[in-house]
């Protein structure tokens, strides 16, 4: 008989969600974590970065209060207090992810590194655990690229940047993806000089039209963006040497060029678990392609033909699929058609579904609907009109939506629902939304689909005819 019904490797979003449900269903569950409960999101990612951004945006708001006729002194940044705020937020959320909570739910929590001993067994320290099912949710880590000299120069990743003892005078950020841009925004608002160096274009996976507005906003806050620049070497300083001969010198260096799955310690060969460079190879139901007892969830999963998605909410979504398949033995498979993503800068850039370029590349006949925030009364009232809602439509349904606006992440869920449930544009255009809110911009964009028909010659002729009736 196996020792447990379910063994879960990794106490991040995916692993915790699977463990909580399985334990409350009365299964014998063992959760294994080698580092901190809560994983990357709580300790080194989503939570500390949003806490730092909140402090930064408060300082930025103070500086920009003059647009309302309010004059404030330049904010005095107490770096120690900012750090206390960030770590205080982590501490406040940590009990939700704690060992005590999961033990109270009925799970066994083991601290240590797990590796396969057999296709149905793990080794943790000197303990061997046989399991009916195994879920690998071991997450990912920041990539440190093999750039000459980088290994000899002190640098930070998301795992270490939130423990900086002092505020950087000039922070160099290698990588212009979501992590790099969010931290560029955060540190610039807190008074650091920031330079972002990106080999391609910043936010390269997002809609270029929306990225252009984000680029302008970052420039306005004195963030230097160096795009299309290859770093050929790193020297002390730190100094970035570029292929075109330029040298960029800073006081601190953050590496944010992507993430790699935590595969090395698992001894996957012993478990007959196939992996790619991107993670555990699974089918679209997150079951291992080579070991039917094993499932993968979160950053470490590489579903067949889809690839990994390194978002905390994807980890939770994966957990739901694993629960349905591994526990209830029900069919379930991934569908990322309505997967939202947000870059939490100011303004935020939120996207769901296909971008315009992706839709056209897929062969869809698309209509593009827009509504700029300069025409939104709430944005005008708050003197903050940078931004845009952009809808990618085929027929009378939405394929994709992008929003560049303050709190865009709070608005994108409507469009995720519209895509997932194939809601017709007429329903979205007819939605009653409160006035004045920025959410009106989405309704207005949807309504634009009907404007040409409403004021077409045939409609005008019909109205003239109807006006003659008693």
Secondary structure, DSSP 8 states (H G I E B T S, - for coil): --SEEEEEE--SHHHHHHHHHHHHTT--EEEEESS-TTHHHHHHSHHHHHHHHHHHHHHHHHHGGGGGT---------HHHHHHHHHHHHHHHHGGG-HHHHHHTT-EEEES-EEEEETTEEEETTEEEEEEEEEE---EEE-----BTGGGS--B-TTTGGG-SS--SEEEEE--SHHHHHHHHHHHHTT-EEEEEESS-TTTTS-HHHHHHHHHHHHHTT-EEEES--EEEEETTTEEEETTS-EEE-SEEEE-S-EEE--GGG-GGGGT--EETTEEEE-TTSBBSS-TTEEE-GGGEEETTT-----HHHHHHHHHHHIIIIIS--------TT-EEEE-SSSEEEEEE--HHHHHHTT---EEEEEEGGG-HHHHHTT----EEEEEEETTEEEEEEEEETTHHHHHHHHHHHHHTT-BHHHHHT----SS-TTHHHHHHHHHHHHHHHTSHHHHHHHHHHHT--
